Amino acid sequence: MELTIPAIVSLAAVDAINPCALAVLTLMLIAFLTHNPKEKIKALFAGLSFTLAVYLIYLLYAIILIYVLHASTEIFGGIEGWVYGGFSLFAIALGCFNIKDFIWYKPGGLLREMPMSWRPKVKKILSGVASVKGAFGVGVFVTLFLLPCTMGPLVTACVLLMKLGVLNALPWLLLYNMIFVSPMLAITFGIYGGLLLVENVSEWKERNIKYLHLIAGLIMVGIGIYLAWEAENIFSIPLGIFELNFLNLGIIEIPLLFLIIYLLSRKS
């Protein structure tokens, strides 16, 4: 598979605009400024400390995932096509559910936002942040909560990078994670410079959350089709005029998923 910068950058951008990550940062900054209302410089370092923690832990996740995927393809020869194909269907499904959130929005969607049952616990943890060290510690801890709602693009990126191995993939991972945390850095510096208010960031996120899901969904479907295209020549089964492969399965999957989503939405 030919690795392309647009594919990695696009996946990182999907992660970067994830409402889950933006919500956690704004909650942390609100809590910190509540404890230190006149300490903008401390708020700056708290935001940077929190962002650094998220960056490092997220990078660790990616390194472990690429190691496991790369080792698996080395040990079990011939599974590479299955990995590409399987994750192509996963990426398309995740994209469709994100598009669903644009059409029929419901907070707390699995792998798209933080589950509703987790939010009070995370908010309670964040409300205790009163120091720069505390912000780093909470950043490490909260990244565990971030994983379920941000893992889709990261896992897909790791599938694209798995053939490189950990060392060769590291520059790509550093780039991916820098893009991922770039909105956090922009918000932190914007608040420090007086260009943004934490409350305004939170309100903007709520107003535009459907559009964030739409952008993420379209990119994920596109990446999924790209993965399926790469896998299609590996496992093709001729069925008369039709050929069963991951690309066809991915294309069939899209309308089926929307039909299921529509039927479920009518029942609810």
N, C-alpha and C positions, 0 to 999 in steps of 0.2 A: 504494500500500500504506500502510495506517495504521500508523504507528510506535507501539509501545507500550512503556512502561517495563518491564512484567513480562517482555517478550520479551528485551530487552537485559540486564536484571538476571539473568534465568534463564541466559542464555548465559555471562555473566560468572561466575556461580556455578559453572557446569560447569567453566570454566577454573580457578577458584579452588581447587576440590577435586581437581584433576588430581594423581594420585600422583607424576607426573614432577616438577612444580614443587616439591612439598613435599619430595621426596627430595633434590633438588639443594640446597635451603636447609639441610636438616639435615646433609648431608655437609659443606657449607661451614662451618657453625658447629662441628661436631665437629673439623674440621681447625684452625679458628682457636683453639678452646679448648685443643687439644692443644699448640699453640705458645704460648698465653698462658693457662695454667690459672687464674690468679688475677686476670685482667683483665676483670671482668664489664662494666665501662663501655666498654672497647674492643670487647668482643664485641657490645655493644649497637650501637655505631656501625658495626661491621663488618656486622652484619645489616641495619641501615638503609641503609648504602652499597650493599650487594648488592641490596637490594630496589629502591632508587632506580634502579640501573642497569637492572634487569629492566623496571621501569615505563617508563623513557624509551625503551629499544630496542623494547619491545613497542608503545608508542605510535607510534613511527616506522614500524614495520611496518604498523600499521593505517592511518595517514595515507597511506602509499604505495598500499596496497591500495584504499582508497576513491577516491583520485585516479584510479587506473587504471580502476576499475569505472565511476566517474562519467563520465570522459572517453570510455570505450567506448560507453556508452549515449547520449552526446551525439553522437558521431561516427556511430555505426551505429544509426540510429533503428529501433525495432521489436524490438531484441534484449532489452529489459528482461524480457519474459515468459519468454524462454528462459533468462535468467540466474536468475530466481526458480525456474523449474521445474527446471533442472539442479541447482541447489544444494539444492533440496528433496529430490531423490533422494540427493544426497551426504549431507545431514544425517540422513536416515532410515537410510542404510547405516551411517554412523558410529555412530548410536544403537544399531542392531541388533548391531554388533560389540562395543559396550560392554556390552550386555545379555548377549551371549555370554560375555564375560569374567566376568560374575557366575555363569553356569552352568558353563562350562568354562574356568577361568582358566589362561592361559599368559602369563608375563611378557614384556614387550617388544613388545606388539602395535602395529602400525603406526598412527600418528596417535592413539594412546591412551597409550602409555608410551614412554620412551626405549628405542631398540633395544638389545638385549643387547650387540651388538658395540661400541657406543659407550660403554658404562658404565665399563669399565676406564680409558679415556682421560679421561673426564670426572672420574672419581674421582682420577686422578693429578693433573690440573690443580687440582682443589679442595684436594688435600692440601698444596699449596704456599702456601695463603693464610695469611699471618702478619701482615698489616697492613690498616688500613681502606682505603687506596688500592688495595691488592691485591684486596680484596673487591669494590670497584667494578669494577676491570678484569676480574676473573673473571666478575662478573655480566654485563658486556657480552658477553664471549666465550661464556659458557655459554648465553646466550639464543639463540644460533645453534643450539645443541643442543636447546634447549627447543622450538623452533618446530615440528619435525615431530610432537611429541606433544601440542602444545597448539593447533595452528593451526585445527582443525575448528570450534570455537565462535567463534573470532575471525573467521575467514573468513565464517561464516554471519552474524555480527553486522554485518560490513562490507557484506554484501549488503543487509541490512535498512536500512542507513544510506546506501547509495550515492547515492540520489536527492537527498540533502541537499547534497552537495558537501563538501569538506574543512572549510571554515570553520563551516558550520552543524552538521556532524557532530562537531566538536571537543568540545563539552561532553559529548556522549554518550560519546565515547571516553575522556575524562578520568574519567567515572563508571565506565565498564566496567573500565578499568585499575585504578582504586582498589579496586573489588571483587575483581579478580583478585589483587592483592597483599595483600589484607587478611589472609589466613591467615599470610602471611610476616611481616607486622607483628605479628600476635597471638603467633606463636611467638617472635619476637625479643624482644618486651617480656615475654612469659611467662618466658622463660629468664633475662632480666635481673632480673626481680622475684623469682626463685626459685620461681615457681609451676609451672614445667615443667623437666624435664630433657631434653636433646637426645635421649638414648637412648629416653626414654619416648615422645617424639613419633614417632621412627622405628618403634618397636614398635606404636604405635597405628595408624600408616599401614599396616603389614603386616597387622595383624589385621582391618582394615576395608576393605582395598583392593577386595574384591569388591563391597561395598556402595557404595563411591564410584563404581565403574563402573556399577552398576545405576542410581543416581540420575542420573548423566551420560547414560546411555543413554535413559532415559525422557524426559528433558528434550529431548534432541536429536531423538528421534522426534517428539515433540510439535511442536517448532519446524519440523521438516521437513514435517509435515502442514499446518501453518499456511502455510508458503511455497507448498506445492502448491495449497492452497485459493485463495490469491491469484492463482496462475498459471492456474487451471483454465479460466477463461472466455476466456483469450487464444488458446489452441490446443486447441480441442475438435473432435474428428473423430467424427461420428455413425456408429456401426456397428450398425444395427438398434436393438435395445433397449439396447445398450451404447454408452457414449460414451467415446472414448479421450482422456484428458487427464492432466495431471501428477498430479492427486489420485488418480485410479484407478491410475496407474502406481505411485505411492508406496505405496498400500494393497496392490497385488499384490506389490511388491518385498519387503515384510516377511516373509511366509511363505516366499517363494522363497529369501531370504537365509538364514533359519534352517534350511531344508532343506539348502542347500549347506554351511553351517557344520556341521550334524549329520553329513553324509556325510563331510566332510573330517576331522572329529574321530574318526570310526570307523576311518578309514584310518590315522590317526596313533596 
